[in-house]
Amino acid sequence: MTPSLLGSAANRFSVKILPSSPSSCFSPAHRRSFAQLRNTKALIQYANRIPKAELHVHVEGTLYPSLLHRFANRNGIPTSALQHKDPQTEYEFEGYSGFIDLYSSNCQVLVNEPDFYELTRDYFVRARQQGIRHAEVFCDPQLHTRRGVPISTIINGICNAMDTAETEMGVSGKLILCYFEDGGPHGHRRKGEMDPIEELRSVQEDPNIKKDRLAGIGGYSYDPNAPYKQLKPVYEYARSVGLKTVVHAGEYGPASSVREAIKTLRVDRVDHGVRSAEDLTVLRLVERTKTPLTVCPLSNVRLGFYESLQKHPLRMLMQGGCLLTLNSDDPAYIGASLSDNFRSCIEQLHLSRGEIKTLAINSVDVSFASDARKEAIRQEIEKYDSSFNMNL
C-alpha cells in the first residue's frame, strides 16, 4: 500500500498549527488564525493536485525500504549485507556523506531488468497521486555497470516502466543518465569501467536498447571545487548526438560551480543551483541567461546544507528573477515527496497561489517534453486553476 504522501514523513518539516483556546474562540485574532489555517489547507490541496512536471528525481533515490528488501530477497542478497535492516522503518543516516554511503550500498539490490522496471513504476504510481503529469528521471549508470549490470538492463527496465506509466496513468517520462566527474562516491573510475563517451556511443549504436525516452545526460562531482573540465568532452559529445545536458551544481559545490556549469558545460538546466544566492554575480548570470534551476528544498535541509527551511534561499532566488522548479530529489531517503516540498514551502515560506502556479508552469516550460506534450499540460494547468475553489 502506498503511504500517505502528505503524512508523517512531511511532519518533520512542517509547522504545527495548534487550535486556539476556547476563551478566544470569538476574538478577531482567533477568526484570523482560522481563516489563515483554512487558506493554508486550501493552498496545500491546490499545490498537490495542480498538473506539473518533476525534473529532479533520482530513480535510485525512490528505492523505499520495502522495495529494497523485496529486491534483496528476490536476488538472494541476505539482510546481513544491507546497511538498512528493517523494511518497515525509514532510512537513517548522518549528513551528506552518510546519505551517499547508504544510497550507493543500497544499489546492490538492483540487478535485473524487472528491478529497474518495478522501481520506476512505483515512482510513477506515487507521482500520479501528486498531480505530476511528466517526470524526468535521473539514473546513475556507473553505480550499476561497475557491478556488472549491463547498461541495456538499466535503460530498458526504466524506459519500459515509463511506457507503462504513460499508457496506464497518463504520465509521460524521460530518462537522464548522470555521470560522475571523478568516478563517483568511492573514488576514480574503476578498472574495466567504460568511459562515459564510450558508453553513450554504445547506447546509440545498440539496436536492442530503448532510446526514445533518453532525453539527455547529467553529472556531478564529489569535489566541491571541481571545475567540470573532465566532463566537458562528455557534454560536447552528448550535444553532438542530440541529447540535452544538465548538471548538479551549487549544492555540495560553491556558487562558482554554477558559473562553470553555465559557461564551461553550457548546460540546458542546473540541478539545485541554490548557492547562486551566495554570489551576486552568479545570481545575475543565472537570471540573465535564464538558466533554469531545479530546486529541492527539503533535500537541501535534510542533507545539512541549510539549518532549516526558513534559512533556505528559495524565496531570495524567486525574488531575484531566477527560473525555478520544485522537486523531491531522493524522496525515499529524504522522507519527502514533491507534494511534501510544496506543503512545507507553503507553510513556512508562505508560497502564494500565484507562485505555486508559476512553479508548475515553469516545470512544464523547461522540461524536455515535446512541444505538444507541454501544451497539453499547460492547458490542464489553466483548466485546473480556473476551476479550483479556495473556499473549501
Secondary structure, DSSP 8 states (H G I E B T S, - for coil): ----TTSHHHHTTS-------GGGTTSHHHHHHHHHHHHHHHHHHHHHHS-EEEEEEEGGGG--HHHHHHHHHHTT--GGG-S---TTS-----HHHHHHHHHHHHGGG--SHHHHHHHHHHHHHHHHTTTEEEEEEEE-THHHHTTT--HHHHHHHHHHHHHHHHHHH--EEEEEEEEETTSSTTSS--TT---HHHHHHHHHH-TTS--TTEEEEEEE-SSTT--STTTHHHHHHHHHTT-EEEEEESSSS-HHHHHHHHHTS--SEEEE-GGGGG-HHHHHHHHHHT--EEE-HHHHHHTTSSSSGGGSTHHHHHHTT--EEE--BSHHHHT--HHHHHHHHHHHH---HHHHHHHHHHHHHTS-S-HHHHHHHHHHHHHHHHH--S--
